[in-house]
Amino acid sequence: MNSYVNAFIRSFNGTLDWTWKSIIFEVPFYTNYFWGLILISLIVWGLEMVFPWRKEQAIFRKDFWLDGFYMFFNFFIFSIVISGFYKVLQIVFTDIGITYKSWAVFNPSDWPTALQLIVFFVVLDFVQWFTHTLLHKYPFFWKFHKVHHSVKEMGFAAHLRYHWMENILYKPLKTFGVMILFGFEPQQAFIVHFVAIIIGHFNHSNIKITYGPFKYVINNPVMHLYHHAQDLPEGKYGVNFGISLSIWDYVFKTNYIPEDSGKVELGFPGDASFPKGFVRQNTYGFSKNKN
């Protein structure tokens, strides 16, 4: 038990120390997620101002500051808090003989770095796409995912507005998916993570871009706006589940883009009574709720 407690403390302190060193520029710039997130956010926000899709939408749109807080809470504060638990879980699995390589289908350690990163990106994105469909399909998951869909005006920071329970649901499935299909996280995986942040910010931004013929491969703001639409096609529990890639939606027939005016009511039925503040949104789902 002491070894687990010590591992928890070391991991917690290590993540806290790394985050602080990121803030004061004492980590390599290419792995500095703190300032990297800020830089990406400022660039996409600037593009929203210069090339707004919905021109009537304010620069400081509805819930702008709430979503800004969500970005830092989910990406850093909660990551620090939960890091110790994940480390203990990893040790428990190792103790019973389950490691990253235990179930791996591939052994890509000898592949060229570029190929490793591409395969890692595709595998990780598919696992996230699949997990995302579960968040919509099953009521237990959906009640937490509602926080993300409570966004009423889309902008870059809406990317990271989500219930903290999604970290609990997503992380293990992503980890197992990578374990089973890939075996390990490449040393340069930070490149994949930064690319995912950039695409996610653009997907939630007030910018109209579809990438031409590449729209069938790369997710985009037009496609993702309809993922957040309040009115869904009859019989559908959701559409356009893609995270970074859109190809999974086209392959599995969950794609839906009826038009591209951007005049879409966002949210979900009954969202008028959904909690508006951060605390109430993040305690939502643990008791019986009417909406």
WOHUGI-V617154 format. One record per pair of residues at least 12 apart in sequence whose C-alpha atoms are under 10 Angstrom apart, sorted by the first residue. I is the first residue (numbers start at 0). J is the second residue. Records with the same first field share a line. If there is no record, write none. Layout:
I=J ; J
This chain:
2=87 ; 90
3=83 ; 84 ; 86 ; 87 ; 88 ; 90 ; 91
4=83 ; 84 ; 87
5=83 ; 87
6=83 ; 84 ; 85 ; 86 ; 87 ; 90
7=81 ; 82 ; 83 ; 84 ; 85 ; 86 ; 87 ; 88
8=82 ; 83 ; 84 ; 86 ; 87
9=82 ; 83 ; 86
10=79 ; 80 ; 81 ; 82 ; 83 ; 84 ; 85 ; 86 ; 87
11=78 ; 79 ; 80 ; 81 ; 82 ; 83 ; 84 ; 85 ; 86
12=79 ; 80 ; 82 ; 83
13=79 ; 82 ; 83
14=75 ; 76 ; 78 ; 79 ; 80 ; 81 ; 82 ; 83
15=75 ; 76 ; 78 ; 79 ; 80 ; 82
16=79
17=31 ; 79
18=31 ; 32 ; 33 ; 75 ; 76 ; 78 ; 79
19=33
20=33
21=33 ; 34 ; 35
22=34
29=187 ; 189 ; 190 ; 193
30=187 ; 188 ; 189 ; 190 ; 192 ; 193
31=189 ; 193
32=74 ; 75 ; 189 ; 192 ; 193 ; 196
33=71 ; 74 ; 75
35=193 ; 196 ; 197
36=70 ; 71 ; 74 ; 193 ; 196 ; 197 ; 200
37=70 ; 71
39=155 ; 193 ; 196 ; 197 ; 200 ; 201
40=67 ; 70 ; 155 ; 156 ; 196 ; 197 ; 200 ; 201 ; 204
41=155
42=155 ; 197 ; 200
43=154 ; 155 ; 156 ; 197 ; 200 ; 201 ; 203 ; 204 ; 205 ; 206
44=58 ; 59 ; 154 ; 155 ; 156 ; 200 ; 201 ; 204 ; 205 ; 206
45=58
46=201 ; 204 ; 205 ; 206
47=154 ; 155 ; 201 ; 204 ; 205 ; 206 ; 207
48=205 ; 206
49=206
50=205 ; 206 ; 207
51=204 ; 205 ; 206 ; 207
52=204 ; 205 ; 206 ; 207 ; 208 ; 220 ; 221 ; 260 ; 261 ; 262
53=152 ; 153 ; 205 ; 206 ; 207 ; 260 ; 261 ; 262
54=205 ; 206
56=152 ; 153 ; 154 ; 205
57=152
58=154 ; 205
59=154
60=151 ; 152 ; 153 ; 154
61=150 ; 151 ; 152 ; 153 ; 154
62=150 ; 151 ; 152 ; 153 ; 154 ; 156 ; 157 ; 275 ; 276
63=150 ; 152 ; 153 ; 154 ; 155 ; 156 ; 157
64=156
65=156 ; 157 ; 160 ; 275 ; 276 ; 277
66=147 ; 150 ; 154 ; 155 ; 156 ; 157 ; 158 ; 159 ; 160 ; 161 ; 277
67=155 ; 156 ; 157 ; 158 ; 159 ; 160
68=156 ; 159 ; 160 ; 277
69=156 ; 157 ; 158 ; 159 ; 160 ; 161 ; 162 ; 163 ; 277
70=156 ; 157 ; 158 ; 159 ; 160 ; 161
71=159 ; 160
72=159 ; 160 ; 161 ; 163
73=159 ; 160 ; 161 ; 162 ; 163 ; 165 ; 166
74=159 ; 166
77=163 ; 166
78=163 ; 166
81=166 ; 167
85=167 ; 170 ; 171
88=171
97=178
98=178 ; 182 ; 183
99=174 ; 175 ; 177 ; 178 ; 179 ; 180 ; 181 ; 182 ; 183 ; 184
100=177 ; 178 ; 179 ; 180 ; 181 ; 182 ; 183
101=178 ; 179 ; 182
102=175 ; 176 ; 177 ; 178 ; 179 ; 180 ; 181 ; 182
103=175 ; 176 ; 177 ; 178 ; 179 ; 180 ; 181 ; 182 ; 183
104=177 ; 178 ; 179 ; 180 ; 181 ; 182
105=178 ; 179 ; 180 ; 181 ; 182 ; 183
106=180 ; 181 ; 182 ; 183
107=119 ; 181 ; 182 ; 183 ; 185
108=181 ; 182 ; 183 ; 184 ; 185
112=185 ; 186 ; 187 ; 188
113=185 ; 187
115=181 ; 183 ; 184 ; 185 ; 186 ; 187 ; 188
116=184 ; 185 ; 186 ; 187 ; 188 ; 189 ; 190 ; 191
117=188 ; 191
118=180 ; 181
119=177 ; 180 ; 181 ; 182 ; 183 ; 184 ; 185 ; 188 ; 191
120=188 ; 190 ; 191 ; 192 ; 194 ; 195 ; 243 ; 244
121=191 ; 243 ; 244
122=173 ; 176 ; 177 ; 180 ; 181
123=172 ; 173 ; 174 ; 176 ; 177 ; 180 ; 181 ; 184 ; 191 ; 192 ; 242 ; 243
124=173 ; 176 ; 195 ; 241 ; 242 ; 243 ; 244 ; 245 ; 247
125=173 ; 176 ; 241 ; 242 ; 243 ; 244 ; 245 ; 246 ; 247
126=169 ; 172 ; 173 ; 174 ; 175 ; 176 ; 177 ; 180 ; 242
127=169 ; 170 ; 172 ; 173 ; 176 ; 240 ; 241 ; 242 ; 243
128=239 ; 240 ; 241 ; 242 ; 243 ; 244 ; 245 ; 247 ; 248
129=172 ; 173 ; 240 ; 241 ; 242 ; 247
130=168 ; 169 ; 170 ; 172 ; 173 ; 240
131=144 ; 165 ; 168 ; 169 ; 237 ; 239 ; 240 ; 241 ; 242
132=236 ; 237 ; 238 ; 239 ; 240 ; 241 ; 253
133=240
134=165 ; 168 ; 169 ; 236 ; 237 ; 240
135=235 ; 236 ; 237 ; 238 ; 240
136=235 ; 236 ; 237
137=236
139=284 ; 285
140=164 ; 165 ; 168 ; 284
141=284
142=162 ; 283 ; 284 ; 285 ; 288 ; 290
143=161 ; 162 ; 163 ; 164 ; 165 ; 168 ; 280 ; 281 ; 282 ; 283 ; 284 ; 285
144=160 ; 161 ; 162 ; 163 ; 164 ; 165 ; 284
145=161 ; 162 ; 266 ; 267 ; 270 ; 273 ; 280 ; 283 ; 284 ; 290
146=160 ; 161 ; 162 ; 163 ; 165 ; 266 ; 270 ; 273 ; 274 ; 275 ; 277 ; 280 ; 281 ; 283 ; 284
147=159 ; 160 ; 161 ; 162 ; 165 ; 227 ; 266 ; 280
148=160 ; 161 ; 226 ; 227 ; 228 ; 229 ; 265 ; 266 ; 267 ; 270
149=161 ; 227 ; 229 ; 265 ; 266 ; 267 ; 270 ; 271 ; 273 ; 274 ; 275 ; 280
150=227 ; 265 ; 266 ; 267 ; 270 ; 275
151=227 ; 228 ; 229 ; 263 ; 264 ; 265 ; 266 ; 267 ; 270
152=203 ; 204 ; 205 ; 224 ; 227 ; 263 ; 264 ; 265 ; 266
153=202 ; 203 ; 204 ; 205 ; 206 ; 220 ; 223 ; 224 ; 227 ; 265
154=200 ; 201 ; 202 ; 203 ; 204 ; 205 ; 206 ; 220
155=197 ; 198 ; 199 ; 200 ; 201 ; 202 ; 203 ; 204 ; 205 ; 206 ; 220
156=199 ; 200 ; 201 ; 203 ; 204
157=199 ; 200 ; 202 ; 203 ; 204
158=196 ; 197 ; 198 ; 199 ; 200 ; 201 ; 202 ; 203 ; 204
159=196 ; 199 ; 200 ; 203
160=277
161=280 ; 281
162=277 ; 280 ; 281 ; 282 ; 283 ; 284
163=280 ; 281 ; 282
164=281 ; 282 ; 284
194=243
195=242 ; 243 ; 244
196=242 ; 243
197=243
198=217 ; 218 ; 219 ; 220 ; 242 ; 243 ; 244
199=218 ; 219 ; 220 ; 223 ; 241 ; 242 ; 243
200=219 ; 220
201=218 ; 219 ; 220 ; 223 ; 243
202=217 ; 218 ; 219 ; 220 ; 221 ; 222 ; 223 ; 224 ; 241 ; 242 ; 243
203=219 ; 220 ; 221 ; 222 ; 223 ; 224 ; 227
204=219 ; 220 ; 221 ; 223 ; 224
205=220 ; 221 ; 224 ; 261
206=219 ; 220 ; 221 ; 261
207=219 ; 220 ; 221 ; 222 ; 259 ; 260 ; 261
208=220 ; 221 ; 222
209=221 ; 222 ; 259
213=244 ; 245 ; 246
214=244 ; 245 ; 246
215=244 ; 245 ; 246 ; 247 ; 248 ; 249 ; 250 ; 254
216=241 ; 243 ; 244 ; 245 ; 246 ; 247 ; 248 ; 249
217=241 ; 242 ; 243 ; 244 ; 245 ; 246 ; 247
218=239 ; 240 ; 241 ; 242 ; 243 ; 244 ; 245 ; 246 ; 247 ; 248
219=241 ; 242 ; 243 ; 244 ; 245
220=259 ; 261
221=256 ; 258 ; 259 ; 260 ; 261
222=238 ; 239 ; 240 ; 241 ; 245 ; 254 ; 255 ; 256 ; 257 ; 258 ; 259
223=238 ; 239 ; 240 ; 241 ; 242 ; 245 ; 254 ; 255 ; 256
224=239 ; 256 ; 259 ; 261 ; 262 ; 263 ; 264 ; 265
225=237 ; 238 ; 239 ; 240 ; 254 ; 255 ; 256 ; 257 ; 258 ; 259 ; 261 ; 263 ; 264 ; 265
226=238 ; 239 ; 240 ; 241 ; 254 ; 255 ; 256 ; 265 ; 266
227=239 ; 240 ; 263 ; 264 ; 265 ; 266 ; 267
228=262 ; 263 ; 264 ; 265 ; 266 ; 267
229=263 ; 264 ; 265 ; 266 ; 267 ; 268 ; 269 ; 270
230=263 ; 264 ; 265 ; 266 ; 267 ; 268
231=255 ; 267
232=255 ; 257
235=253
236=253
237=253 ; 254 ; 255
238=252 ; 253 ; 254 ; 255 ; 256
239=252 ; 253 ; 254 ; 255 ; 256
240=253 ; 254
241=253 ; 254
267=290
268=290
269=289 ; 290
270=290
271=290
272=289 ; 290
273=288 ; 289 ; 290
